[in-house]
Amino acid sequence: MSNGQAVCACVSGYVPEGDACQPEPAVTCAAQHTTGDAFEPDECPALARPVGAGGTRDEAHSLSPAGDEDWFRLDALPEHFYEVVVTGAAGDRLHLDLYAADGTTVVRSDHRGLDTASLRHKASASGALFVRVSAMTSGASAAYRISIQDLGADDHGESPAESSPVSVDAPPASGAFERPGDVDVFSFQAQAGHIYAFTCNPMGGAKDCFVSLSNAAGDLLAADTNGGTGFIAYEYTVAGTYFFRLNSDQVGGYTYRLEDQGFDDHGDTRATASAVTPAATSNAARLEGDSDVDFLSFSAEAGRFYSITCASSAFVCGVELQDAAGAVLASGSASPGAPVTLTHSFATAGTAYVRLASTSAGAFGAYAWKLETGFVDDHGDTLEQATPITPDSASHNATWERSGDVD
């Protein structure tokens, strides 16, 4: 919408004609003229108004006579960001295009057809860039003001080859998204077995910081695209160079930090489970990221009850009891802030495994676990484990050792 009216826009290389978009004519200098503003003729790249490397600020121009278009030549510096803003009168419908040095290849455009058009662009190399201002519809005229500014060099490269090294456990550092879709890449050396946490906090005009992690081969290992603060905690099984890729749809700043959280306190699989023994005391532990899981193992006696409890104020605990083959023997979770306890008896002796994880999306942190042993089941829970009895006149005492126990 523009001033309450619906606006139909065409992509770069096309212009509105009736209800459709038609390919725009090839760029030529045939329409050059000397009427209009003081910068005429400027109807093509060869006649473009030169603004050097620094650009121009709030310069008055006109699209006159009807159908006029104005060109500007910018001598760009490599890795510098440039911003072009064109402002017309209320109701004007302007098109803004940025062309490569050949004067025919469009590299960026604003074809919304509003009275203000703008774009930002990062120059990949030194050389000419051409700016074209025109009316959305052929035959229209308008007066406008234009600013072309050098915003400075990109603070961080956009590829692994141009990445900025980030120091582990250093104070938070700052960066900037100089244009919508800007990408900043950081690299660091990881030690095998360590967990590293990377945080990106957007600020200013940037509301989101999207973060992804990849290895030297370019394989995507983890990503946070939820918006807001970007965070990745990841356990690195192989030492080497790794890359964080940051981007945002908004222009603004951010702070970033990489922290070494040390080794994982408990393994992530049955093969790397921490061997534990039942005790009446609780044990402190931590899920270092939202994908982290902790495995514990213990030797179970046949017929004995065991209870495993998990409690956390940071996330909702999810607990599984597994046998040596990974079959789930029991499982459960609790409501937020409440502990969860599983109680189970084993028909045969052997190694059992406890899997502890967060069931809260994106939540992790500190928790406490406790493994306790209780009574030996006085009577089996299945037909195969049934206690043989003989009829007599006496009463016999028995116990249900847990809720749901069957004798």
One Martini backbone bead per residue (centre of mass of N, CA, C, O) as a GRO file, in nm:
protein
  407
    1MET     BB    1   0.098   0.035   0.020
    2SER     BB    2   0.021   0.382  -0.102
    3ASN     BB    3  -0.168   0.607   0.023
    4GLY     BB    4  -0.408   0.375   0.015
    5GLN     BB    5  -0.271   0.221  -0.227
    6ALA     BB    6  -0.225  -0.015  -0.443
    7VAL     BB    7   0.087  -0.197  -0.514
    8CYS     BB    8   0.253  -0.300  -0.807
    9ALA     BB    9   0.537  -0.500  -0.845
   10CYS     BB   10   0.854  -0.533  -1.002
   11VAL     BB   11   1.112  -0.684  -1.092
   12SER     BB   12   1.407  -0.688  -1.196
   13GLY     BB   13   1.381  -0.597  -1.548
   14TYR     BB   14   1.090  -0.476  -1.488
   15VAL     BB   15   0.778  -0.324  -1.598
   16PRO     BB   16   0.493  -0.168  -1.589
   17GLU     BB   17   0.199  -0.289  -1.792
   18GLY     BB   18  -0.072  -0.250  -1.681
   19ASP     BB   19  -0.128  -0.580  -1.541
   20ALA     BB   20   0.181  -0.607  -1.608
   21CYS     BB   21   0.513  -0.734  -1.673
   22GLN     BB   22   0.784  -0.592  -1.854
   23PRO     BB   23   1.050  -0.576  -2.023
   24GLU     BB   24   1.297  -0.371  -2.015
   25PRO     BB   25   1.476  -0.172  -2.177
   26ALA     BB   26   1.760  -0.109  -2.295
   27VAL     BB   27   2.043   0.051  -2.218
   28THR     BB   28   2.064   0.400  -2.307
   29CYS     BB   29   2.149   0.738  -2.449
   30ALA     BB   30   1.903   0.843  -2.632
   31ALA     BB   31   1.747   1.023  -2.386
   32GLN     BB   32   1.911   1.261  -2.378
   33HIS     BB   33   1.930   1.573  -2.180
   34THR     BB   34   1.906   1.935  -2.049
   35THR     BB   35   1.666   1.916  -1.894
   36GLY     BB   36   1.594   2.017  -1.570
   37ASP     BB   37   1.837   1.956  -1.392
   38ALA     BB   38   2.186   2.031  -1.339
   39PHE     BB   39   2.279   1.710  -1.416
   40GLU     BB   40   2.231   1.728  -1.697
   41PRO     BB   41   2.315   1.459  -1.842
   42ASP     BB   42   2.182   1.116  -1.682
   43GLU     BB   43   2.063   0.843  -1.869
   44CYS     BB   44   2.342   0.680  -1.820
   45PRO     BB   45   2.639   0.546  -1.746
   46ALA     BB   46   2.811   0.745  -1.929
   47LEU     BB   47   2.633   1.002  -1.773
   48ALA     BB   48   2.694   0.976  -1.490
   49ARG     BB   49   2.694   1.088  -1.176
   50PRO     BB   50   2.965   1.164  -0.992
   51VAL     BB   51   3.054   1.049  -0.633
   52GLY     BB   52   3.265   0.857  -0.584
   53ALA     BB   53   3.342   0.708  -0.264
   54GLY     BB   54   3.147   0.896  -0.065
   55GLY     BB   55   2.925   1.031  -0.216
   56THR     BB   56   2.602   1.167  -0.116
   57ARG     BB   57   2.396   1.438   0.034
   58ASP     BB   58   2.094   1.548  -0.008
   59GLU     BB   59   2.024   1.551  -0.322
   60ALA     BB   60   1.879   1.735  -0.574
   61HIS     BB   61   1.620   1.607  -0.796
   62SER     BB   62   1.481   1.515  -1.127
   63LEU     BB   63   1.204   1.375  -1.313
   64SER     BB   64   1.290   1.551  -1.606
   65PRO     BB   65   1.103   1.472  -1.800
   66ALA     BB   66   0.891   1.257  -1.875
   67GLY     BB   67   1.070   0.947  -1.828
   68ASP     BB   68   1.295   0.997  -1.659
   69GLU     BB   69   1.643   0.918  -1.574
   70ASP     BB   70   1.890   0.856  -1.313
   71TRP     BB   71   2.251   0.858  -1.286
   72PHE     BB   72   2.513   0.696  -1.082
   73ARG     BB   73   2.861   0.708  -0.976
   74LEU     BB   74   3.041   0.460  -0.788
   75ASP     BB   75   3.353   0.426  -0.609
   76ALA     BB   76   3.425   0.136  -0.490
   77LEU     BB   77   3.510  -0.050  -0.204
   78PRO     BB   78   3.625  -0.314  -0.064
   79GLU     BB   79   3.399  -0.439   0.180
   80HIS     BB   80   3.189  -0.219   0.145
   81PHE     BB   81   2.919  -0.034   0.256
   82TYR     BB   82   2.611   0.072   0.089
   83GLU     BB   83   2.381   0.354   0.089
   84VAL     BB   84   2.051   0.409  -0.056
   85VAL     BB   85   1.843   0.713  -0.061
   86VAL     BB   86   1.505   0.785  -0.173
   87THR     BB   87   1.305   1.097  -0.174
   88GLY     BB   88   0.980   1.185  -0.215
   89ALA     BB   89   0.674   1.260  -0.260
   90ALA     BB   90   0.373   1.217  -0.181
   91GLY     BB   91   0.281   0.946  -0.408
   92ASP     BB   92   0.529   0.858  -0.510
   93ARG     BB   93   0.685   0.623  -0.756
   94LEU     BB   94   0.979   0.445  -0.694
   95HIS     BB   95   1.288   0.343  -0.845
   96LEU     BB   96   1.568   0.125  -0.744
   97ASP     BB   97   1.906   0.073  -0.876
   98LEU     BB   98   2.185  -0.164  -0.889
   99TYR     BB   99   2.488  -0.171  -1.070
  100ALA     BB  100   2.729  -0.289  -1.225
  101ALA     BB  101   3.007  -0.203  -1.411
  102ASP     BB  102   2.846  -0.269  -1.690
  103GLY     BB  103   2.537  -0.139  -1.660
  104THR     BB  104   2.337  -0.426  -1.672
  105THR     BB  105   2.378  -0.553  -1.387
  106VAL     BB  106   2.170  -0.644  -1.139
  107VAL     BB  107   2.221  -0.642  -0.770
  108ARG     BB  108   1.996  -0.425  -0.672
  109SER     BB  109   1.655  -0.353  -0.533
  110ASP     BB  110   1.365  -0.111  -0.532
  111HIS     BB  111   1.013  -0.214  -0.623
  112ARG     BB  112   0.764  -0.099  -0.443
  113GLY     BB  113   0.652   0.196  -0.518
  114LEU     BB  114   0.751   0.433  -0.339
  115ASP     BB  115   0.854   0.745  -0.196
  116THR     BB  116   1.065   0.537  -0.069
  117ALA     BB  117   1.400   0.432  -0.144
  118SER     BB  118   1.614   0.140  -0.064
  119LEU     BB  119   1.967   0.032  -0.013
  120ARG     BB  120   2.207  -0.238   0.039
  121HIS     BB  121   2.573  -0.285  -0.018
  122LYS     BB  122   2.838  -0.514  -0.089
  123ALA     BB  123   3.154  -0.482  -0.198
  124SER     BB  124   3.379  -0.715  -0.348
  125ALA     BB  125   3.511  -0.476  -0.516
  126SER     BB  126   3.673  -0.263  -0.694
  127GLY     BB  127   3.466  -0.008  -0.842
  128ALA     BB  128   3.196   0.034  -1.026
  129LEU     BB  129   2.875   0.180  -0.947
  130PHE     BB  130   2.522   0.190  -1.035
  131VAL     BB  131   2.263   0.435  -1.012
  132ARG     BB  132   1.901   0.413  -1.043
  133VAL     BB  133   1.641   0.652  -1.112
  134SER     BB  134   1.281   0.595  -1.120
  135ALA     BB  135   0.977   0.549  -1.231
  136MET     BB  136   0.735   0.317  -1.215
  137THR     BB  137   0.603   0.481  -1.443
  138SER     BB  138   0.564   0.567  -1.746
  139GLY     BB  139   0.559   0.926  -1.773
  140ALA     BB  140   0.671   1.010  -1.509
  141SER     BB  141   0.721   1.252  -1.247
  142ALA     BB  142   0.986   1.389  -1.018
  143ALA     BB  143   1.091   1.483  -0.697
  144TYR     BB  144   1.417   1.440  -0.531
  145ARG     BB  145   1.623   1.281  -0.280
  146ILE     BB  146   1.979   1.191  -0.240
  147SER     BB  147   2.167   0.923  -0.073
  148ILE     BB  148   2.522   0.829  -0.066
  149GLN     BB  149   2.681   0.583   0.146
  150ASP     BB  150   2.961   0.507   0.340
  151LEU     BB  151   2.968   0.251   0.602
  152GLY     BB  152   3.200   0.073   0.556
  153ALA     BB  153   3.348  -0.193   0.657
  154ASP     BB  154   3.327  -0.507   0.715
  155ASP     BB  155   3.368  -0.659   1.025
  156HIS     BB  156   3.285  -0.944   0.891
  157GLY     BB  157   3.297  -1.214   0.729
  158GLU     BB  158   3.102  -1.447   0.492
  159SER     BB  159   3.332  -1.668   0.521
  160PRO     BB  160   3.563  -1.890   0.615
  161ALA     BB  161   3.800  -1.737   0.469
  162GLU     BB  162   3.684  -1.452   0.631
  163SER     BB  163   3.710  -1.517   0.914
  164SER     BB  164   3.680  -1.458   1.259
  165PRO     BB  165   3.845  -1.491   1.535
  166VAL     BB  166   3.763  -1.657   1.843
  167SER     BB  167   3.783  -1.628   2.182
  168VAL     BB  168   3.805  -1.815   2.454
  169ASP     BB  169   3.664  -1.664   2.733
  170ALA     BB  170   3.600  -1.395   2.643
  171PRO     BB  171   3.471  -1.117   2.632
  172PRO     BB  172   3.233  -0.957   2.501
  173ALA     BB  173   3.161  -0.886   2.166
  174SER     BB  174   3.122  -0.690   1.869
  175GLY     BB  175   2.869  -0.634   1.611
  176ALA     BB  176   2.729  -0.617   1.263
  177PHE     BB  177   2.435  -0.560   1.069
  178GLU     BB  178   2.450  -0.375   0.772
  179ARG     BB  179   2.227  -0.567   0.648
  180PRO     BB  180   1.995  -0.743   0.523
  181GLY     BB  181   2.150  -1.063   0.540
  182ASP     BB  182   2.388  -1.047   0.690
  183VAL     BB  183   2.715  -1.208   0.723
  184ASP     BB  184   2.889  -1.371   0.997
  185VAL     BB  185   3.216  -1.519   1.051
  186PHE     BB  186   3.347  -1.767   1.280
  187SER     BB  187   3.648  -1.894   1.441
  188PHE     BB  188   3.776  -2.211   1.595
  189GLN     BB  189   3.945  -2.412   1.838
  190ALA     BB  190   3.884  -2.742   1.921
  191GLN     BB  191   3.847  -2.970   2.177
  192ALA     BB  192   3.829  -3.277   2.255
  193GLY     BB  193   3.530  -3.325   2.456
  194HIS     BB  194   3.423  -3.047   2.445
  195ILE     BB  195   3.215  -2.781   2.559
  196TYR     BB  196   3.058  -2.524   2.363
  197ALA     BB  197   2.937  -2.182   2.405
  198PHE     BB  198   2.726  -1.982   2.192
  199THR     BB  199   2.654  -1.622   2.193
  200CYS     BB  200   2.383  -1.409   2.053
  201ASN     BB  201   2.307  -1.059   2.103
  202PRO     BB  202   2.078  -0.857   2.006
  203MET     BB  203   2.067  -0.507   1.887
  204GLY     BB  204   1.889  -0.251   1.832
  205GLY     BB  205   1.753  -0.326   1.520
  206ALA     BB  206   1.812  -0.611   1.615
  207LYS     BB  207   1.613  -0.905   1.699
  208ASP     BB  208   1.794  -1.123   1.545
  209CYS     BB  209   2.003  -1.432   1.588
  210PHE     BB  210   2.138  -1.645   1.363
  211VAL     BB  211   2.277  -1.979   1.422
  212SER     BB  212   2.561  -2.171   1.300
  213LEU     BB  213   2.730  -2.496   1.272
  214SER     BB  214   3.055  -2.589   1.137
  215ASN     BB  215   3.284  -2.748   0.963
  216ALA     BB  216   3.552  -2.768   0.744
  217ALA     BB  217   3.350  -2.928   0.532
  218GLY     BB  218   3.045  -2.788   0.581
  219ASP     BB  219   2.899  -2.926   0.804
  220LEU     BB  220   2.607  -2.939   0.971
  221LEU     BB  221   2.562  -2.944   1.335
  222ALA     BB  222   2.411  -2.665   1.415
  223ALA     BB  223   2.103  -2.472   1.513
  224ASP     BB  224   1.957  -2.127   1.557
  225THR     BB  225   1.613  -2.020   1.435
  226ASN     BB  226   1.416  -1.875   1.665
  227GLY     BB  227   1.521  -1.619   1.759
  228GLY     BB  228   1.680  -1.380   1.896
  229THR     BB  229   1.876  -1.543   2.081
  230GLY     BB  230   2.174  -1.702   2.007
  231PHE     BB  231   2.229  -2.068   2.065
  232ILE     BB  232   2.521  -2.293   2.117
  233ALA     BB  233   2.562  -2.627   2.241
  234TYR     BB  234   2.864  -2.831   2.197
  235GLU     BB  235   3.005  -3.149   2.134
  236TYR     BB  236   3.347  -3.224   2.064
  237THR     BB  237   3.496  -3.513   1.927
  238VAL     BB  238   3.675  -3.327   1.735
  239ALA     BB  239   3.945  -3.177   1.658
  240GLY     BB  240   3.938  -2.827   1.537
  241THR     BB  241   3.784  -2.640   1.291
  242TYR     BB  242   3.526  -2.394   1.345
  243PHE     BB  243   3.192  -2.252   1.253
  244PHE     BB  244   3.020  -1.942   1.281
  245ARG     BB  245   2.692  -1.836   1.165
  246LEU     BB  246   2.568  -1.507   1.116
  247ASN     BB  247   2.225  -1.371   1.104
  248SER     BB  248   1.989  -1.116   0.964
  249ASP     BB  249   1.692  -0.923   0.878
  250GLN     BB  250   1.840  -0.695   1.026
  251VAL     BB  251   1.953  -0.387   1.139
  252GLY     BB  252   2.243  -0.416   1.358
  253GLY     BB  253   2.351  -0.534   1.656
  254TYR     BB  254   2.600  -0.731   1.855
  255THR     BB  255   2.683  -0.993   2.078
  256TYR     BB  256   2.966  -1.215   2.157
  257ARG     BB  257   3.031  -1.562   2.285
  258LEU     BB  258   3.286  -1.803   2.398
  259GLU     BB  259   3.250  -2.111   2.588
  260ASP     BB  260   3.415  -2.329   2.811
  261GLN     BB  261   3.256  -2.628   2.966
  262GLY     BB  262   3.406  -2.869   2.911
  263PHE     BB  263   3.331  -3.166   3.012
  264ASP     BB  264   3.122  -3.407   3.016
  265ASP     BB  265   2.978  -3.547   3.298
  266HIS     BB  266   2.811  -3.735   3.096
  267GLY     BB  267   2.729  -3.954   2.888
  268ASP     BB  268   2.534  -4.012   2.571
  269THR     BB  269   2.569  -4.325   2.622
  270ARG     BB  270   2.596  -4.645   2.717
  271ALA     BB  271   2.907  -4.665   2.653
  272THR     BB  272   2.944  -4.367   2.833
  273ALA     BB  273   2.855  -4.435   3.102
  274SER     BB  274   2.810  -4.373   3.438
  275ALA     BB  275   2.914  -4.530   3.713
  276VAL     BB  276   2.689  -4.635   3.974
  277THR     BB  277   2.556  -4.615   4.312
  278PRO     BB  278   2.359  -4.655   4.556
  279ALA     BB  279   2.205  -4.371   4.736
  280ALA     BB  280   2.080  -4.110   4.959
  281THR     BB  281   2.213  -3.907   4.772
  282SER     BB  282   2.257  -3.633   4.589
  283ASN     BB  283   2.343  -3.530   4.244
  284ALA     BB  284   2.522  -3.320   4.056
  285ALA     BB  285   2.425  -3.176   3.736
  286ARG     BB  286   2.442  -3.129   3.360
  287LEU     BB  287   2.294  -2.973   3.085
  288GLU     BB  288   2.472  -2.814   2.823
  289GLY     BB  289   2.223  -2.873   2.628
  290ASP     BB  290   1.932  -2.936   2.439
  291SER     BB  291   2.090  -3.223   2.332
  292ASP     BB  292   2.159  -3.329   2.595
  293VAL     BB  293   2.264  -3.637   2.753
  294ASP     BB  294   2.243  -3.872   3.034
  295PHE     BB  295   2.435  -4.155   3.146
  296LEU     BB  296   2.368  -4.436   3.358
  297SER     BB  297   2.513  -4.705   3.559
  298PHE     BB  298   2.407  -5.030   3.700
  299SER     BB  299   2.384  -5.295   3.935
  300ALA     BB  300   2.140  -5.535   3.927
  301GLU     BB  301   1.922  -5.705   4.127
  302ALA     BB  302   1.735  -5.960   4.174
  303GLY     BB  303   1.419  -5.839   4.294
  304ARG     BB  304   1.501  -5.541   4.315
  305PHE     BB  305   1.447  -5.219   4.408
  306TYR     BB  306   1.455  -4.910   4.209
  307SER     BB  307   1.531  -4.553   4.242
  308ILE     BB  308   1.484  -4.266   4.023
  309THR     BB  309   1.580  -3.917   4.053
  310CYS     BB  310   1.465  -3.599   3.905
  311ALA     BB  311   1.578  -3.248   3.944
  312SER     BB  312   1.454  -2.920   3.814
  313SER     BB  313   1.446  -2.557   3.740
  314ALA     BB  314   1.528  -2.553   3.415
  315PHE     BB  315   1.368  -2.830   3.365
  316VAL     BB  316   1.212  -3.112   3.237
  317CYS     BB  317   1.228  -3.424   3.339
  318GLY     BB  318   1.361  -3.715   3.169
  319VAL     BB  319   1.307  -4.073   3.226
  320GLU     BB  320   1.506  -4.372   3.169
  321LEU     BB  321   1.490  -4.732   3.171
  322GLN     BB  322   1.749  -4.957   3.071
  323ASP     BB  323   1.883  -5.200   2.905
  324ALA     BB  324   2.153  -5.336   2.738
  325ALA     BB  325   1.973  -5.304   2.454
  326GLY     BB  326   1.769  -5.035   2.504
  327ALA     BB  327   1.529  -5.112   2.648
  328VAL     BB  328   1.237  -4.990   2.781
  329LEU     BB  329   1.121  -5.026   3.119
  330ALA     BB  330   1.100  -4.712   3.197
  331SER     BB  331   0.901  -4.399   3.222
  332GLY     BB  332   0.929  -4.029   3.277
  333SER     BB  333   0.765  -3.720   3.386
  334ALA     BB  334   0.725  -3.383   3.481
  335SER     BB  335   0.643  -3.105   3.604
  336PRO     BB  336   0.731  -2.803   3.637
  337GLY     BB  337   0.958  -2.818   3.916
  338ALA     BB  338   0.930  -3.127   3.934
  339PRO     BB  339   0.987  -3.433   4.027
  340VAL     BB  340   1.109  -3.756   3.915
  341THR     BB  341   1.004  -4.107   3.970
  342LEU     BB  342   1.149  -4.429   3.939
  343THR     BB  343   1.021  -4.770   3.980
  344HIS     BB  344   1.212  -5.088   3.981
  345SER     BB  345   1.220  -5.432   3.900
  346PHE     BB  346   1.432  -5.722   3.866
  347ALA     BB  347   1.440  -6.042   3.743
  348THR     BB  348   1.741  -5.991   3.664
  349ALA     BB  349   2.061  -5.971   3.658
  350GLY     BB  350   2.238  -5.656   3.578
  351THR     BB  351   2.275  -5.403   3.353
  352ALA     BB  352   2.173  -5.069   3.397
  353TYR     BB  353   1.999  -4.777   3.257
  354VAL     BB  354   2.014  -4.414   3.262
  355ARG     BB  355   1.808  -4.159   3.112
  356LEU     BB  356   1.879  -3.807   3.090
  357ALA     BB  357   1.644  -3.536   3.011
  358SER     BB  358   1.490  -3.289   2.822
  359THR     BB  359   1.136  -3.185   2.763
  360SER     BB  360   1.222  -2.891   2.708
  361ALA     BB  361   1.227  -2.662   2.481
  362GLY     BB  362   1.554  -2.529   2.497
  363ALA     BB  363   1.617  -2.670   2.775
  364PHE     BB  364   1.868  -2.628   3.038
  365GLY     BB  365   2.097  -2.755   3.300
  366ALA     BB  366   2.056  -2.798   3.617
  367TYR     BB  367   2.071  -3.101   3.828
  368ALA     BB  368   1.930  -3.383   4.015
  369TRP     BB  369   2.035  -3.709   4.132
  370LYS     BB  370   1.889  -4.038   4.244
  371LEU     BB  371   1.996  -4.363   4.371
  372GLU     BB  372   1.788  -4.626   4.494
  373THR     BB  373   1.742  -4.891   4.726
  374GLY     BB  374   1.522  -5.147   4.819
  375PHE     BB  375   1.328  -5.381   4.821
  376VAL     BB  376   1.256  -5.698   4.802
  377ASP     BB  377   1.053  -5.876   4.629
  378ASP     BB  378   0.826  -6.100   4.767
  379HIS     BB  379   0.680  -6.110   4.478
  380GLY     BB  380   0.613  -6.168   4.180
  381ASP     BB  381   0.489  -6.012   3.858
  382THR     BB  382   0.467  -6.300   3.729
  383LEU     BB  383   0.411  -6.617   3.641
  384GLU     BB  384   0.719  -6.691   3.634
  385GLN     BB  385   0.754  -6.537   3.941
  386ALA     BB  386   0.593  -6.707   4.113
  387THR     BB  387   0.484  -6.809   4.430
  388PRO     BB  388   0.482  -7.092   4.592
  389ILE     BB  389   0.192  -7.261   4.729
  390THR     BB  390  -0.001  -7.383   5.014
  391PRO     BB  391  -0.255  -7.498   5.170
  392ASP     BB  392  -0.389  -7.319   5.460
  393SER     BB  393  -0.496  -7.155   5.776
  394ALA     BB  394  -0.301  -6.926   5.734
  395SER     BB  395  -0.174  -6.612   5.746
  396HIS     BB  396  -0.005  -6.381   5.508
  397ASN     BB  397   0.240  -6.158   5.466
  398ALA     BB  398   0.256  -5.855   5.256
  399THR     BB  399   0.397  -5.635   4.983
  400TRP     BB  400   0.363  -5.325   4.836
  401GLU     BB  401   0.647  -5.150   4.721
  402ARG     BB  402   0.464  -5.013   4.499
  403SER     BB  403   0.312  -4.852   4.269
  404GLY     BB  404   0.180  -5.123   4.084
  405ASP     BB  405   0.224  -5.366   4.226
  406VAL     BB  406   0.274  -5.721   4.169
  407ASP     BB  407   0.186  -6.069   4.303
   0.00000   0.00000   0.00000
